[in-house]
Amino acid sequence: MRMLLLLLLLLAVPAGVQGQDYHYMTNNSTIAIVQYIWGGDVRINRSRGVVEIPDKINDLPVTRIMDGAFSACPQLINVTIPNRVISIGSGAFWSCGRLANITIPDSVTSIGNVAFAFCTNLTSITIPKNVTYLGDQAFAQCPNLTTVNFQGNAPSRRVDVFTNSTNATIYYLPTTTGWGKTFGGRPTAVWKQ
């Protein structure tokens, strides 16, 4: 009887939903974080709002953060994304109002639409050298964002990447290409490391 009950419970769990703290899906032997649920396996210190997304889940590499995965998480203050993640989906961190620090690894190549929009506590961010695409309004409505450091060439982008983030200045390395006097509607300057 116990075995039957356990089997029925396992069958009731939707495909792709695993763990206590997040939902994820497996695709081509990689993991995509679908939805974060405030808590444990993502190694969180709740009192400090710190999340370190794991490098692997069930021995498979985490390579994507899907659309809206961490959106509207008011407790989130500090996030570290692992080195194998290649894309940050649309609205992934949308409206995380207390988010102040995020570490994006060099492996990331694209940042989706409104990925960090309404992250009103964000003051600076470094965009890694391999990012080739920034979505529409990726950093919109971030009034405290003052410093955006780009390590690589100017990525392709939508026009309104920084809508109403009027304090942001875009910094780029002198050895990189594609930069003008503005980028996404914000002024640019050479990044003096």
N, CA and C of each residue as an Amber inpcrd file, in Angstrom:
protein
   579
   0.8170000  -1.1930000   0.0000000   0.0000000   0.0000000   0.0000000
   0.8630000   1.2590000   0.0000000   1.9230000   1.2680000   0.8370000
   2.8270000   2.4310000   0.8880000   3.4760000   2.6690000  -0.4790000
   3.8830000   1.5800000  -1.1230000   4.5390000   1.6980000  -2.4220000
   3.5830000   2.2840000  -3.4590000   2.3350000   1.8630000  -3.4240000
   1.3330000   2.3760000  -4.3460000   1.1070000   3.8640000  -4.1160000
   1.0140000   4.2630000  -2.8480000   0.8370000   5.6730000  -2.5070000
   2.0220000   6.5080000  -2.9990000   3.2400000   6.0070000  -2.7990000
   4.4360000   6.6990000  -3.2640000   4.4340000   6.8300000  -4.7790000
   4.0670000   5.7700000  -5.4740000   4.0090000   5.8000000  -6.9280000
   2.9870000   6.8210000  -7.4120000   1.8260000   6.8600000  -6.7690000
   0.8030000   7.8390000  -7.1430000   1.2790000   9.2720000  -6.9180000
   1.9840000   9.5140000  -5.8200000   2.5210000  10.8470000  -5.5590000
   3.5510000  11.2390000  -6.6010000   4.4140000  10.3270000  -6.9750000
   5.4230000  10.6160000  -8.0020000   4.7850000  10.9120000  -9.3440000
   3.7370000  10.1940000  -9.6900000   3.0590000  10.4400000 -10.9580000
   2.3180000  11.7780000 -10.9620000   1.9590000  12.2690000  -9.7880000
   1.2340000  13.5450000  -9.6910000   2.1450000  14.7520000  -9.8910000
   3.4820000  14.5740000  -9.7850000   4.4090000  15.6890000  -9.9530000
   4.5680000  15.9750000 -11.4420000   4.3140000  17.2090000 -11.8900000
   4.4470000  17.5330000 -13.3020000   5.8840000  17.3510000 -13.7930000
   6.0140000  17.0200000 -15.0710000   7.3450000  16.8420000 -15.6660000
   8.1190000  18.1440000 -15.5980000   9.3820000  18.0480000 -15.2780000
  10.2340000  19.2210000 -15.2310000  10.2210000  19.9500000 -13.9060000
   9.4170000  19.5200000 -12.9570000   9.3660000  20.1860000 -11.6620000
  10.1350000  19.3200000 -10.6730000  11.1980000  19.8450000 -10.1190000
  12.0480000  19.0760000  -9.2290000  12.5030000  19.9500000  -8.0720000
  12.8820000  19.3180000  -6.9880000  13.4720000  20.0430000  -5.8750000
  12.4470000  20.8400000  -5.0850000  12.8690000  21.3620000  -3.9460000
  11.9920000  22.1250000  -3.0770000  12.0150000  23.6040000  -3.4110000
  13.0490000  24.0860000  -4.0470000  13.2850000  25.5160000  -4.1000000
  13.1880000  26.1340000  -5.4860000  13.0750000  25.3330000  -6.4940000
  13.0070000  25.8460000  -7.8470000  12.4130000  24.7730000  -8.7310000
  11.8940000  25.2270000  -9.8270000  11.4360000  24.3070000 -10.8620000
  12.4730000  24.4110000 -11.9660000  12.7840000  23.3010000 -12.5760000
  13.7360000  23.3140000 -13.6740000  13.3290000  22.2800000 -14.7000000
  13.9180000  22.3810000 -15.8730000  13.6700000  21.3770000 -16.8960000
  14.9980000  20.9460000 -17.4940000  15.0000000  19.7300000 -17.9860000
  16.1800000  19.1610000 -18.6200000  15.9930000  19.2280000 -20.1260000
  17.0400000  19.6620000 -20.8300000  16.9960000  19.7470000 -22.2790000
  18.3990000  19.4690000 -22.8120000  18.5360000  18.4350000 -23.6200000
  19.8360000  18.0780000 -24.2060000  20.9290000  17.9570000 -23.1480000
  20.6200000  17.2730000 -22.0640000  21.5730000  17.0210000 -20.9790000
  22.0490000  18.2890000 -20.2760000  21.2270000  19.3280000 -20.3080000
  21.5150000  20.5490000 -19.5520000  20.2650000  20.9290000 -18.7650000
  20.4410000  21.8390000 -17.8180000  19.3500000  22.2750000 -16.9490000
  19.0260000  23.7400000 -17.2090000  17.7340000  24.0330000 -17.2400000
  17.2550000  25.4130000 -17.3130000  16.4290000  25.6740000 -16.0640000
  16.7770000  26.7250000 -15.3200000  15.9900000  27.1250000 -14.1520000
  14.7250000  27.7990000 -14.6830000  13.5750000  27.2610000 -14.3230000
  12.2970000  27.7680000 -14.8160000  11.6710000  28.7400000 -13.8210000
  11.6890000  28.3640000 -12.5320000  11.1080000  29.2400000 -11.5130000
  11.8210000  29.0100000 -10.1950000  12.1670000  30.0890000  -9.5640000
  12.8180000  30.0280000  -8.2650000  11.7740000  30.1640000  -7.1720000
  11.8760000  29.3330000  -6.1600000  11.0020000  29.4150000  -4.9980000
  11.9020000  29.7060000  -3.8090000  11.6890000  30.8190000  -3.1670000
  12.5600000  31.3240000  -2.1000000  12.9040000  30.2330000  -1.0930000
  14.1570000  29.7160000  -1.1330000  14.5750000  28.6930000  -0.1890000
  15.8180000  27.9280000  -0.5950000  16.1090000  26.8140000  -0.0010000
  17.2630000  25.9600000   0.1700000  18.2520000  25.5360000  -0.8850000
  17.9250000  24.6890000  -1.8740000  18.9370000  24.0690000  -2.7260000
  19.7290000  25.0670000  -3.5530000  19.2370000  26.2490000  -3.7210000
  19.9560000  27.2600000  -4.4800000  20.9150000  27.9760000  -3.5330000
  21.2230000  27.3610000  -2.4320000  22.1680000  27.8340000  -1.4230000
  21.9120000  29.2890000  -1.0570000  20.8910000  29.4740000  -0.2780000
  20.4870000  30.8270000   0.0810000  20.6940000  31.1040000   1.5680000
  21.0800000  32.3050000   1.8450000  21.0820000  32.7890000   3.2200000
  19.9180000  33.7660000   3.2840000  18.7730000  33.2910000   3.7450000
  17.5530000  34.0990000   3.7080000  17.6910000  35.4240000   4.4360000
  18.3970000  35.4360000   5.5370000  18.4910000  36.6710000   6.3110000
  19.2560000  37.7570000   5.5560000  20.1030000  37.3610000   4.6130000
  20.8720000  38.3520000   3.8470000  20.4220000  38.4610000   2.3960000
  19.4480000  37.6810000   1.9780000  18.9430000  37.7580000   0.6110000
  19.9520000  37.3300000  -0.4290000  20.7940000  36.3490000  -0.1110000
  21.8800000  35.9230000  -0.9980000  21.5210000  34.6120000  -1.6830000
  21.6560000  34.5620000  -3.0060000  21.4090000  33.3410000  -3.7730000
  22.6290000  33.0340000  -4.6280000  23.0840000  31.7890000  -4.5360000
  24.1260000  31.2990000  -5.4390000  23.5060000  30.1580000  -6.2320000
  23.2140000  30.4220000  -7.4930000  22.6070000  29.4060000  -8.3420000
  23.6230000  28.2780000  -8.5280000  23.2140000  27.0200000  -8.3790000
  24.1820000  25.9290000  -8.4770000  24.7200000  25.7530000  -9.8870000
  25.9440000  25.2890000  -9.9700000  26.5990000  24.9970000 -11.2380000
  25.9650000  23.7790000 -11.9120000  25.5560000  22.8100000 -11.0920000
  24.9540000  21.5720000 -11.5950000  23.7460000  21.2020000 -10.7440000
  22.8050000  20.5340000 -11.3760000  21.6740000  19.9220000 -10.6930000
  21.5930000  18.4970000 -11.2170000  21.5770000  17.5470000 -10.3150000
  21.5650000  16.1300000 -10.7130000  22.6890000  15.8070000 -11.6970000
  23.8670000  16.3750000 -11.4380000  25.0620000  16.1700000 -12.2620000
  24.9540000  16.7100000 -13.6810000  23.9610000  17.5370000 -13.9560000
  23.8280000  18.1790000 -15.2720000  24.0930000  19.6710000 -15.1120000
  24.7890000  20.2850000 -16.0730000  25.1210000  21.7140000 -15.9410000
  23.9070000  22.6240000 -16.1030000  23.8550000  23.6490000 -15.2660000
  22.8200000  24.6810000 -15.3910000  23.3040000  25.6600000 -16.4500000
  22.5530000  25.7730000 -17.5600000  23.0010000  26.6170000 -18.6820000
  22.0530000  27.7600000 -19.0260000  20.8490000  27.7530000 -18.4660000
  19.8930000  28.8050000 -18.8060000  19.0790000  29.2280000 -17.5920000
  18.7730000  30.5170000 -17.5590000  17.8070000  31.0460000 -16.5990000
  16.6420000  31.5100000 -17.4630000  15.5210000  30.8470000 -17.3290000
  14.3960000  31.0600000 -18.2270000  13.6270000  32.3510000 -17.8990000
  12.7090000  32.7040000 -18.7970000  11.8880000  33.9030000 -18.6550000
  11.1860000  33.9240000 -17.2960000  11.3530000  35.0110000 -16.5690000
  10.6530000  35.2290000 -15.3150000  11.0730000  34.3500000 -14.1440000
  12.1750000  33.6360000 -14.2680000  12.5570000  32.6430000 -13.2520000
  12.6970000  33.2110000 -11.8370000  13.2130000  34.4150000 -11.7100000
  13.4140000  35.0210000 -10.3880000  12.5920000  36.3080000 -10.2430000
  11.6480000  36.5400000 -11.1130000  10.9420000  37.8230000 -11.1350000
  10.1460000  38.0700000  -9.8590000  10.0590000  39.3530000  -9.5180000
   9.2680000  39.8290000  -8.3850000   9.6010000  39.1030000  -7.0850000
  10.8860000  38.9260000  -6.8410000  11.3510000  38.3020000  -5.6040000
  11.8970000  39.4200000  -4.7150000  11.0680000  39.9840000  -3.8370000
  11.4670000  41.1740000  -3.0970000  12.5920000  40.9620000  -2.0930000
  12.8440000  39.7170000  -1.6800000  13.8920000  39.4590000  -0.7000000
  15.2880000  39.4040000  -1.3370000  15.3520000  39.2270000  -2.6210000
  16.6200000  38.9910000  -3.3200000  17.4980000  40.2400000  -3.3150000
  18.7380000  40.0990000  -2.8070000  19.6750000  41.2230000  -2.7410000
  20.9420000  40.9440000  -3.5390000  21.4350000  39.7180000  -3.4780000
  22.7220000  39.3770000  -4.0970000  22.6000000  38.0390000  -4.8060000
  22.9450000  37.9970000  -6.1060000  22.8320000  36.7690000  -6.9050000
  24.1480000  36.4900000  -7.6010000  24.5680000  35.2180000  -7.5520000
  25.7180000  34.7620000  -8.3240000  25.2340000  33.7150000  -9.3140000
  25.5160000  33.9580000 -10.5850000  25.1290000  33.0400000 -11.6530000
  26.3490000  32.1830000 -11.9930000  26.1780000  30.8690000 -12.1220000
  27.3280000  29.9940000 -12.3730000  27.9140000  30.1450000 -13.7740000
  29.1340000  29.6950000 -13.9120000  29.9330000  29.8660000 -15.1280000
  29.4220000  29.1890000 -16.3830000  28.4840000  28.3010000 -16.3080000
  28.0170000  27.6040000 -17.5140000  26.7600000  28.2130000 -18.1170000
  26.1540000  29.1570000 -17.4250000  24.9130000  29.7660000 -17.9310000
  25.2290000  30.5880000 -19.1710000  24.4570000  30.3470000 -20.2520000
  24.6960000  31.0770000 -21.4990000  23.6310000  32.1370000 -21.7780000
  22.4450000  31.9910000 -21.1710000  21.4210000  33.0030000 -21.4310000
  20.5920000  33.3010000 -20.1910000  20.2170000  34.5700000 -20.0960000
  19.3380000  35.0750000 -19.0420000  18.0680000  35.5120000 -19.7540000
  16.9620000  34.8550000 -19.4610000  15.7240000  35.0640000 -20.1980000
  15.0380000  36.3860000 -19.9270000  14.0160000  36.6390000 -20.7100000
  13.2160000  37.8540000 -20.5660000  12.5690000  37.8930000 -19.1860000
  12.6910000  39.0220000 -18.5280000  12.0860000  39.2140000 -17.2230000
  12.6430000  38.3170000 -16.1310000  13.8080000  37.7340000 -16.3460000
  14.3670000  36.7780000 -15.3880000  14.4730000  37.3530000 -13.9810000
  14.8800000  38.6220000 -13.8630000  15.0100000  39.2690000 -12.5490000
  14.1390000  40.5280000 -12.4790000  13.1090000  40.5760000 -13.2990000
  12.2040000  41.7180000 -13.3660000  11.6200000  42.0210000 -11.9820000
  11.6490000  43.2650000 -11.6110000  11.0110000  43.7660000 -10.3890000
  11.5580000  43.1500000  -9.1010000  12.8470000  42.8610000  -9.0860000
  13.5250000  42.4570000  -7.8420000  14.0540000  43.7470000  -7.2220000
  13.1900000  44.4620000  -6.5480000  13.4610000  45.8150000  -6.0940000
  14.6260000  45.9810000  -5.1470000  15.0080000  44.9310000  -4.4150000
  16.1310000  45.0490000  -3.4850000  17.4440000  44.5370000  -4.0860000
  17.3980000  43.9860000  -5.2940000  18.6040000  43.4300000  -5.9070000
  19.6640000  44.5150000  -6.0610000  20.7960000  44.3180000  -5.3970000
  21.8710000  45.3100000  -5.4130000  23.1290000  44.7890000  -6.0930000
  23.3490000  43.4720000  -6.0710000  24.5650000  42.8930000  -6.6510000
  24.2220000  41.6460000  -7.4430000  24.7360000  41.5820000  -8.6660000
  24.5760000  40.3780000  -9.4600000  25.8670000  40.1190000 -10.2060000
  26.3350000  38.8770000 -10.1250000  27.5470000  38.4850000 -10.8310000
  27.1410000  37.6670000 -12.0480000  27.4360000  38.2070000 -13.2240000
  27.1260000  37.5370000 -14.4860000  28.4330000  36.9720000 -15.0380000
  28.5050000  35.6700000 -15.3240000  29.7560000  35.0660000 -15.7900000
  30.0280000  35.3300000 -17.2710000  31.2720000  35.1030000 -17.6750000
  31.6800000  35.2760000 -19.0760000  30.9290000  34.3670000 -20.0380000
  30.3640000  33.2790000 -19.5420000  29.6660000  32.3300000 -20.4200000
  28.3780000  32.9030000 -21.0000000  27.8030000  33.9270000 -20.3790000
  26.5290000  34.4910000 -20.8370000  26.7220000  35.2100000 -22.1690000
  25.8330000  34.8900000 -23.1400000  25.8870000  35.5300000 -24.4570000
  24.6680000  36.4030000 -24.7390000  23.5610000  36.1740000 -24.0230000
  22.3830000  37.0110000 -24.2640000  21.6390000  37.3010000 -22.9710000
  21.0860000  38.5140000 -22.9310000  20.2780000  38.9830000 -21.8070000
  18.9560000  39.4470000 -22.4100000  17.8580000  38.8360000 -21.9910000
  16.5610000  39.0510000 -22.6190000  15.8790000  40.3640000 -22.2820000
  14.7320000  40.5700000 -22.9260000  13.9060000  41.7550000 -22.7000000
  13.5520000  41.8870000 -21.2250000  13.5470000  43.0680000 -20.7190000
  13.2070000  43.4380000 -19.3440000  13.8310000  42.5180000 -18.2870000
  14.9780000  41.9270000 -18.5850000  15.6200000  40.9610000 -17.6820000
  15.8610000  41.5460000 -16.2930000  16.2880000  42.8140000 -16.2270000
  16.5790000  43.4630000 -14.9440000  15.7470000  44.7270000 -14.7620000
  14.6500000  44.8580000 -15.4880000  13.7970000  46.0450000 -15.3690000
  13.1980000  46.1290000 -13.9690000  13.0790000  47.3370000 -13.4790000
  12.5180000  47.6280000 -12.1610000  13.3700000  47.0510000 -11.0230000
  14.6540000  46.8480000 -11.2680000  15.5880000  46.4990000 -10.1800000
  16.0780000  47.8350000  -9.6280000  15.2510000  48.4570000  -8.8330000
  15.4460000  49.8430000  -8.4300000  16.6180000  50.0660000  -7.4850000
  17.1420000  49.0200000  -6.8810000  18.2690000  49.1580000  -5.9620000
  19.6140000  48.8890000  -6.6390000  19.5960000  48.4610000  -7.8800000
  20.8130000  48.1410000  -8.6240000  21.5680000  49.4280000  -8.9600000
  22.8390000  49.5110000  -8.5530000  23.6280000  50.7300000  -8.8090000
  24.6950000  50.5280000  -9.8800000  25.2020000  49.3090000 -10.0170000
  26.2090000  49.0460000 -11.0580000  26.1240000  47.5960000 -11.4840000
  26.5940000  47.3610000 -12.7090000  26.6100000  45.9980000 -13.2400000
  27.7150000  45.8950000 -14.2750000  28.3210000  44.7160000 -14.3500000
  29.3290000  44.4510000 -15.3680000  28.7600000  43.4480000 -16.3560000
  28.7880000  43.8210000 -17.6360000  28.3060000  42.9550000 -18.7070000
  29.5200000  42.2360000 -19.2890000  29.5520000  40.9020000 -19.2220000
  30.7320000  40.1550000 -19.6760000  31.0010000  40.2920000 -21.1640000
  32.2280000  39.9560000 -21.5380000  32.7100000  40.1590000 -22.9050000
  31.9780000  39.3520000 -23.9610000  31.3470000  38.2370000 -23.6020000
  30.6990000  37.3900000 -24.6000000  29.2400000  37.7290000 -24.8610000
  28.6930000  38.7200000 -24.1540000  27.2990000  39.1090000 -24.3970000
  27.2180000  39.7780000 -25.7650000  26.4220000  39.1750000 -26.6500000
  26.2540000  39.7130000 -28.0050000  24.8690000  40.2960000 -28.2320000
  23.9530000  40.0930000 -27.2650000  22.5970000  40.6100000 -27.4270000
  22.0390000  41.0960000 -26.0950000  21.4600000  42.2950000 -26.1250000
  20.7270000  42.8720000 -24.9870000  19.2980000  43.1410000 -25.4350000
  18.3390000  42.5910000 -24.7210000  16.9360000  42.7500000 -25.0920000
  16.3780000  44.1170000 -24.7850000  15.1990000  44.3610000 -25.3370000
  14.4880000  45.6200000 -25.1600000  14.2160000  45.8580000 -23.6760000
  14.5580000  47.0320000 -23.2040000  14.3420000  47.4730000 -21.8320000
  14.9710000  46.5330000 -20.7990000  16.0820000  45.9190000 -21.1440000
  16.7610000  44.9790000 -20.2430000  17.0650000  45.6130000 -18.8850000
  17.3940000  46.9120000 -18.8870000  17.7050000  47.6220000 -17.6420000
  16.8180000  48.8550000 -17.4930000  15.5540000  48.7330000 -17.8720000
  14.6120000  49.8540000 -17.7740000  14.1850000  50.0700000 -16.3280000
  13.8590000  51.3130000 -16.0230000  13.3040000  51.6710000 -14.7120000
  14.2440000  51.2980000 -13.5630000  15.5240000  51.5050000 -13.7650000
  16.5260000  51.2840000 -12.7070000  17.1110000  52.6520000 -12.3490000
  16.4140000  53.4590000 -11.5580000  16.8040000  54.8430000 -11.3220000
  18.1380000  55.0180000 -10.6020000  18.5800000  54.0220000  -9.8490000
  19.8520000  54.1250000  -9.1260000  21.0330000  53.5490000  -9.8880000
  20.7810000  53.0040000 -11.0750000  21.8560000  52.4400000 -11.8870000
  22.7070000  53.5800000 -12.4470000  23.9640000  53.6270000 -12.0350000
  24.8590000  54.6960000 -12.4910000  25.9910000  54.1780000 -13.3650000
  26.4140000  52.9260000 -13.1680000  27.5870000  52.4030000 -13.8590000
  27.2710000  51.0710000 -14.5190000  27.4450000  51.0340000 -15.8600000
  27.2950000  49.7860000 -16.6050000  28.6130000  49.5630000 -17.3420000
  29.3870000  48.5850000 -16.8660000  30.7040000  48.2950000 -17.4520000
  30.5960000  47.1570000 -18.4590000  31.0070000  47.4390000 -19.6930000
  31.0110000  46.4110000 -20.7360000  32.4370000  45.9370000 -20.9520000
  32.6420000  44.6230000 -20.8520000  33.9800000  44.0520000 -21.0440000
  34.2870000  43.7220000 -22.4980000  33.2670000  43.6840000 -23.3510000
  33.4740000  43.2910000 -24.7460000  32.9930000  44.3450000 -25.7140000
  32.9070000  43.9360000 -26.9740000  32.3980000  44.8210000 -28.0220000
  30.9390000  45.1530000 -27.7580000  30.4700000  46.2290000 -28.3700000
  29.0730000  46.6380000 -28.2000000  28.1540000  45.5350000 -28.7130000
  27.2600000  45.0250000 -27.8670000  26.3440000  43.9720000 -28.3240000
  25.2210000  44.5600000 -29.1670000  24.5800000  43.6980000 -29.9720000
  23.3860000  44.1640000 -30.6650000  22.3320000  44.3930000 -29.5940000
  21.4430000  45.3420000 -29.8580000  20.4900000  45.7040000 -28.8300000
  19.2650000  46.3350000 -29.4460000  18.2510000  46.4000000 -28.6040000
  17.0690000  47.1620000 -28.9380000  17.3780000  48.6210000 -28.5810000
  16.6060000  49.5310000 -29.0670000  16.8490000  50.9550000 -28.8460000
  16.6920000  51.3370000 -27.3790000  15.7030000  50.7840000 -26.7230000
  15.3310000  51.2360000 -25.3890000  15.8460000  50.3290000 -24.2700000
  17.1000000  50.0230000 -24.2510000  17.6690000  49.1330000 -23.2330000
  17.5770000  49.7510000 -21.8440000  17.7600000  51.0640000 -21.7400000
  17.8570000  51.7350000 -20.4330000  16.7300000  52.7480000 -20.1990000
  15.5280000  52.4610000 -20.6470000  14.4010000  53.3810000 -20.4900000
  14.2370000  53.8040000 -19.0260000  14.2150000  55.1060000 -18.7970000
  14.0580000  55.7010000 -17.4590000  15.1220000  55.2790000 -16.4520000
  16.2560000  54.8400000 -16.9370000  17.4360000  54.6300000 -16.0770000
  18.3770000  55.7910000 -16.3890000  17.9230000  56.9790000 -16.0500000
  18.5230000  58.2200000 -16.5340000  19.8600000  58.5800000 -15.8950000
  20.2780000  57.8420000 -14.8910000  21.5720000  58.1350000 -14.2470000
  22.6980000  57.2440000 -14.7530000  22.3700000  56.3010000 -15.6340000
  23.3590000  55.3170000 -16.0880000  24.3440000  55.9050000 -17.0970000
  25.6150000  55.5770000 -16.9040000  26.6570000  55.8480000 -17.8910000
  27.2270000  54.5030000 -18.3120000  27.4570000  54.3650000 -19.6100000
  27.9710000  53.1210000 -20.1800000  29.4770000  53.2510000 -20.3380000
  30.2250000  52.3220000 -19.7360000  31.6820000  52.3260000 -19.8250000
  32.1410000  51.1390000 -20.6580000  33.1090000  51.3980000 -21.5570000
  33.6340000  50.3380000 -22.4220000  35.1540000  50.3970000 -22.4240000
  35.7660000  49.2510000 -22.6910000  37.2280000  49.1770000 -22.7430000
  37.7430000  49.7790000 -24.0450000  38.8850000  50.4570000 -24.0230000
  39.3890000  51.1280000 -25.2180000  39.7400000  50.1670000 -26.3490000
  39.9550000  48.9050000 -26.0460000  40.3210000  47.9300000 -27.0880000
  39.1050000  47.2870000 -27.7490000  37.8920000  47.6710000 -27.3440000
  36.6850000  47.0720000 -27.9060000  36.1040000  47.9560000 -29.0040000
  35.1360000  47.3920000 -29.7600000  34.5960000  48.1020000 -30.9330000
  33.0770000  48.2510000 -30.8500000  32.5580000  49.1260000 -31.7210000
  31.1250000  49.2860000 -31.8820000  30.5000000  50.3580000 -31.0130000
  31.3090000  51.0960000 -30.2930000  30.7860000  52.0910000 -29.3620000
  30.7030000  53.4660000 -30.0120000  29.6720000  54.2130000 -29.6730000
  29.5220000  55.5940000 -30.1150000  29.4340000  56.4950000 -28.9000000
  28.9140000  57.6960000 -29.1100000  28.7720000  58.6320000 -28.0000000
  27.6560000  58.2150000 -27.0400000  26.7230000  57.4110000 -27.5390000
  25.6640000  56.8650000 -26.6900000  25.4920000  55.3840000 -27.0210000
  24.8710000  54.6740000 -26.0990000  24.5270000  53.2690000 -26.3130000
  23.1940000  53.0340000 -25.6150000  22.2050000  52.6110000 -26.3700000
  20.8840000  52.3820000 -25.7930000  20.2900000  53.6240000 -25.1640000
  20.6760000  54.7920000 -25.6980000  20.1460000  56.0540000 -25.1900000
  20.8920000  56.6450000 -24.0130000  21.9710000  56.0210000 -23.5950000
  22.7550000  56.5300000 -22.4700000  24.1490000  56.9190000 -22.9240000
  24.7610000  57.9170000 -22.2670000  26.1040000  58.3580000 -22.6710000
  27.1450000  57.2760000 -22.3950000  28.1880000  57.2840000 -23.2220000
  29.2790000  56.3220000 -23.0520000  30.5710000  57.0250000 -22.6580000
  31.4930000  56.2620000 -22.0940000  32.8050000  56.7770000 -21.7230000
  33.7770000  55.5900000 -21.6890000  35.0430000  55.8880000 -21.8700000
  36.0530000  54.8350000 -21.7980000  36.1860000  54.3730000 -20.3450000
  36.2140000  53.0600000 -20.1760000  36.3330000  52.4500000 -18.8420000
  37.8030000  52.3880000 -18.4790000  38.1780000  53.1600000 -17.4760000
  39.5650000  53.1870000 -17.0130000  39.6670000  52.2770000 -15.7930000
  40.1460000  51.0650000 -16.0400000  40.2210000  50.0660000 -14.9620000
  41.3200000  50.3790000 -13.9790000
